[in-house]
């Protein structure tokens, strides 16, 4: 550990001491215990989202679309839709609409990772997703992880909004000594080993140099299933442990039967298991039909360089390309359906 990093960790420790916040001390104690029980990191791979730099709001980059997409093109599609509906619904200024639609046209025909409209920069950003691992597998939620005020189990209940949206990508921000130590440990992280292609490893090593600063994104929560070759995700990244538990409940109760065409007997078994799981209230592990599911914590980091957050790398894979997703709109807001 360099003297610089020692000083940074010491400063975070002193700030925690001076802060009159018992909850912060409890969260820090939770983090220390987790680092001992789950000392290893398991990389899942890259995730993508959209960040925005708006001079009217300040110089920093902020997350516009959560950094959860598995391919860069999915994030580009989300940006195309955002700009289209901003032009359609959020302005009556023809010049503003014209600039927004020009950016939409670029995204319709090119795999562009950055566009600009009305002085605002929009960028596809790249992060890496990982979890902590111990002897019993992936780390489950901690007692101090936030939960919704109202913990509904109904399928129609709204998920907690993603804490990514509006999150400032500030590499100088670190929430406590444990987070600081995590950033220290990941600073030189790069893909290595024979199971990664050479170009992927080379680009990863290069990113350590071109984008040396790290941002830890808000922690998410997901459902994973234990299989022959480890734990595999089963569903989207959620904002709270309860949102992930409700996703598992709804899957067993109804959704999986429709998706995977369960027969009547299997459908009944899973529906009964769903009610058993719900009755447990806060269970983070559950078995049904010989399958083991767990609610786990999901962490993500994003690299920053002199010009802001890292964009997708050439080795990041897209399964499809750009396309026109919406009707043609003119500067007056008139739509033409083709």
C-alpha positions in Angstrom: 0.0 0.0 0.0 1.5 3.4 -1.0 1.7 6.3 1.5 -0.9 8.1 -0.6 -3.4 5.4 -0.1 -2.5 4.9 3.5 -3.3 8.6 4.0 -6.6 8.3 2.2 -7.7 5.3 4.3 -6.6 7.1 7.5 -8.6 10.2 6.4 -11.7 8.1 5.9 -11.2 6.5 9.3 -10.9 9.9 10.9 -13.9 11.2 9.1 -15.9 8.3 10.4 -14.8 8.9 13.9 -15.7 12.6 13.8 -19.1 11.9 12.2 -21.9 11.6 14.8 -23.6 8.8 12.9 -24.0 5.5 14.8 -25.6 3.9 11.7 -22.5 4.6 9.7 -20.4 2.7 12.4 -22.7 -0.3 12.2 -22.6 -0.3 8.4 -18.8 -0.2 8.6 -18.7 -3.1 11.1 -21.0 -5.1 8.8 -18.6 -4.4 5.9 -15.5 -5.5 7.9 -17.3 -8.7 9.0 -18.3 -9.4 5.4 -14.7 -9.0 4.2 -13.7 -11.8 6.6 -16.6 -14.2 5.9 -16.5 -13.5 2.1 -12.9 -12.7 1.3 -12.8 -13.4 -2.4 -14.3 -11.6 -5.4 -16.2 -13.4 -8.3 -16.3 -11.4 -11.5 -19.5 -11.7 -13.5 -18.5 -9.4 -16.4 -19.2 -6.0 -17.9 -22.4 -4.0 -17.6 -23.4 -0.9 -19.4 -25.5 2.2 -18.9 -25.8 5.8 -19.8 -24.1 8.8 -18.1 -24.8 12.5 -18.9 -22.7 15.6 -18.5 -24.9 18.7 -18.4 -23.1 22.0 -17.9 -26.3 23.5 -16.4 -26.1 21.0 -13.5 -22.3 21.1 -13.0 -19.2 19.6 -14.4 -19.6 16.1 -13.1 -20.9 13.1 -15.0 -24.1 11.5 -13.6 -25.9 8.3 -14.3 -28.9 8.7 -16.5 -29.8 5.0 -17.2 -28.8 2.3 -14.7 -25.5 0.5 -15.4 -27.1 -2.9 -15.7 -27.3 -3.8 -19.4 -25.4 -6.8 -20.6 -24.5 -5.3 -24.0 -23.5 -1.8 -25.1 -26.2 -1.8 -27.8 -28.9 -2.3 -25.2 -27.7 0.8 -23.5 -27.6 2.7 -26.8 -31.2 1.6 -27.5 -32.2 3.0 -24.1 -30.5 6.3 -24.9 -32.3 6.4 -28.3 -35.6 6.0 -26.6 -34.8 8.6 -23.9 -33.9 11.2 -26.5 -36.9 10.4 -28.7 -39.4 10.8 -25.8 -37.6 13.9 -24.5 -38.1 15.4 -28.0 -41.7 14.2 -28.1 -43.0 15.1 -24.7 -40.6 17.4 -22.9 -40.1 20.4 -25.2 -42.1 22.7 -27.6 -38.9 24.4 -28.8 -38.4 23.4 -32.5 -34.6 24.0 -32.3 -34.3 21.9 -29.2 -36.3 19.1 -30.8 -34.2 19.3 -33.9 -31.0 18.8 -32.0 -32.5 15.9 -30.0 -33.7 14.2 -33.2 -30.4 14.6 -34.8 -28.8 12.6 -32.0 -31.6 10.0 -32.4 -30.8 9.6 -36.0 -27.1 9.0 -35.2 -28.1 6.2 -32.8 -30.5 4.7 -35.4 -27.6 4.1 -37.8 -24.4 3.9 -35.8 -23.1 2.1 -32.7 -22.2 5.5 -31.3 -21.0 5.5 -27.7 -21.4 9.3 -27.3 -23.8 11.9 -28.7 -24.4 15.5 -27.9 -27.6 17.6 -28.0 -28.2 21.1 -26.7 -24.8 21.2 -25.1 -25.4 18.0 -23.1 -23.1 15.0 -23.6 -24.6 11.5 -23.4 -22.3 8.6 -23.1 -22.5 4.8 -23.0 -20.5 3.8 -20.0 -18.9 0.5 -19.0 -18.6 -1.1 -15.6 -17.7 -4.5 -14.1 -20.0 -6.5 -12.0 -18.8 -8.7 -9.2 -19.8 -10.3 -5.9 -18.1 -11.4 -2.7 -17.5 -15.1 -2.2 -16.9 -17.2 0.9 -16.9 -20.9 1.7 -20.7 -21.1 1.4 -20.9 -19.2 -1.9 -22.0 -15.6 -2.8 -22.6 -13.1 -0.1 -26.2 -12.6 0.9 -27.7 -9.2 2.0 -26.3 -7.6 5.1 -28.5 -6.6 8.1 -27.7 -2.9 7.3 -28.7 -3.0 3.6 -31.7 -0.7 3.0 -35.2 -2.1 2.6 -38.3 -0.4 1.2 -40.5 1.4 3.7 -43.5 -0.7 2.6 -42.5 -4.3 1.8 -45.2 -5.5 -0.5 -45.2 -9.0 -2.0 -47.8 -8.3 -4.7 -46.7 -8.7 -8.3 -48.2 -5.3 -9.2 -46.1 -3.5 -6.6 -43.6 -1.0 -7.9 -39.9 -1.9 -7.6 -37.8 0.5 -5.6 -36.3 3.0 -8.1 -32.7 2.3 -9.0 -30.2 4.3 -6.9 -28.0 4.6 -10.0 -30.2 7.3 -11.5 -28.6 10.7 -10.7 -25.6 9.1 -9.0 -22.6 11.3 -9.4 -19.5 9.6 -10.9 -17.1 11.2 -8.5 -13.9 9.1 -8.0 -13.0 11.2 -4.9 -16.2 10.0 -3.1 -15.7 7.0 -0.8 -18.2 5.9 1.8 -16.0 4.7 4.7 -12.6 2.9 5.1 -13.9 -0.5 3.9 -15.0 1.1 0.6 -11.7 2.9 0.4 -9.9 -0.4 0.9 -12.0 -2.0 -1.8 -11.1 0.7 -4.3 -7.4 0.2 -3.4 -7.7 -3.5 -4.0 -9.4 -3.0 -7.4 -7.3 -0.1 -8.7 -5.0 -2.4 -10.7 -7.7 -5.0 -11.5 -7.5 -6.4 -15.1 -8.7 -9.5 -16.8 -6.1 -12.2 -16.7 -5.9 -15.9 -17.4 -6.3 -18.3 -20.3 -10.2 -18.2 -20.1 -10.1 -14.6 -21.3 -9.3 -13.8 -25.0 -6.0 -12.0 -25.5 -7.6 -8.8 -26.9 -9.9 -8.6 -23.8 -6.9 -8.9 -21.5 -4.9 -6.3 -23.4 -7.8 -3.8 -23.4 -8.4 -4.4 -19.7 -4.7 -3.8 -18.9 -4.9 -0.7 -21.0 -7.9 0.6 -19.1 -5.9 0.6 -15.9 -3.6 3.2 -17.5 -6.2 5.3 -19.4 -8.9 5.2 -16.7 -7.0 4.8 -13.4 -9.7 6.2 -11.1 -12.5 4.1 -9.7 -16.1 4.7 -8.8 -18.1 2.2 -6.8 -21.7 2.2 -8.0 -24.6 1.6 -5.5 -24.9 -2.0 -4.4 -27.6 -4.0 -6.0 -29.3 -7.3 -5.2 -30.2 -10.3 -7.3 -31.4 -13.9 -7.4 -28.9 -16.6 -8.2 -29.2 -20.3 -8.6 -26.6 -22.9 -7.6 -25.7 -25.1 -10.6 -23.0 -27.6 -11.5 -20.6 -24.9 -12.4 -21.3 -22.3 -9.8 -24.0 -19.6 -9.2 -25.9 -18.2 -12.1 -28.1 -15.1 -12.1 -31.9 -15.5 -12.4 -33.4 -12.1 -13.2 -32.6 -8.4 -13.1 -30.6 -6.4 -10.6 -32.8 -4.9 -8.0 -32.4 -1.9 -5.7 -33.1 -3.7 -2.3 -33.0 -7.2 -0.9 -36.8 -7.3 -0.6 -37.3 -6.3 -4.3 -35.1 -9.3 -5.2 -37.0 -11.6 -2.8 -40.3 -10.5 -4.4 -38.8 -11.2 -7.8 -38.0 -14.8 -6.7 -41.5 -15.1 -5.2 -43.2 -14.0 -8.4 -41.0 -16.3 -10.4 -42.0 -19.3 -8.5 -45.6 -18.3 -8.0 -46.5 -17.6 -11.7 -43.9 -16.2 -14.1 -41.7 -19.2 -14.5 -44.7 -21.5 -15.2 -45.6 -19.3 -18.2 -42.0 -18.8 -19.4 -40.9 -22.4 -19.2 -44.3 -24.1 -19.8 -44.5 -26.0 -16.6 -47.0 -28.9 -16.5 -49.9 -28.7 -14.0 -48.1 -30.7 -11.3 -44.9 -28.7 -11.5 -46.8 -25.4 -11.6 -48.6 -26.4 -8.4 -45.4 -27.4 -6.7 -43.8 -24.1 -7.4 -46.9 -22.1 -6.5 -47.0 -23.8 -3.1 -43.2 -23.3 -2.7 -43.7 -19.5 -3.4 -46.2 -19.3 -0.5 -43.8 -21.1 1.8 -41.1 -18.7 0.8 -43.3 -15.6 1.3 -44.2 -16.9 4.8 -40.5 -16.9 5.8 -40.6 -13.1 5.2 -36.9 -12.3 5.0 -35.3 -15.5 3.8 -32.3 -15.1 1.6 -32.0 -18.8 0.6 -34.7 -21.3 -0.5 -34.9 -24.7 -2.1 -37.6 -26.0 -4.4 -37.6 -29.1 -6.7 -34.0 -29.8 -5.8 -32.9 -26.3 -6.9 -31.2 -23.9 -4.5 -31.8 -20.1 -4.9 -30.1 -17.3 -3.0 -30.5 -13.6 -2.7 -27.1 -12.1 -3.1 -25.3 -8.7 -3.0 -24.0 -7.4 -6.4 -21.3 -4.8 -6.5 -20.1 -2.8 -9.5 -17.2 -0.6 -10.3 -16.7 1.9 -13.1 -13.4 3.4 -14.3 -12.8 7.1 -14.8 -10.2 8.9 -16.9 -9.3 12.4 -17.8 -12.3 12.7 -20.1 -14.8 11.0 -17.8 -16.2 7.5 -17.5 -14.9 4.6 -19.6 -16.8 3.7 -22.7 -17.3 0.2 -24.1 -14.2 -1.6 -25.2 -13.7 -3.1 -28.7 -13.9 -6.6 -27.3 -17.3 -6.0 -25.7 -19.8 -8.0 -27.6 -23.1 -6.9 -29.2 -25.4 -9.6 -30.5 -27.2 -7.1 -32.8 -26.6 -3.6 -34.2 -28.3 -0.2 -34.3 -31.9 0.0 -35.6 -34.7 2.6 -35.9 -36.9 2.0 -32.9 -39.5 4.8 -33.2 -41.7 6.6 -35.8 -40.2 9.5 -37.7 -40.7 12.8 -36.0 -40.3 16.3 -37.5 -39.3 19.4 -35.6 -43.0 20.3 -34.9 -43.4 17.0 -33.1 -45.5 15.4 -35.9 -45.1 11.6 -36.1 -45.0 9.6 -39.3 -45.6 5.9 -39.0 -43.9 3.8 -41.6 
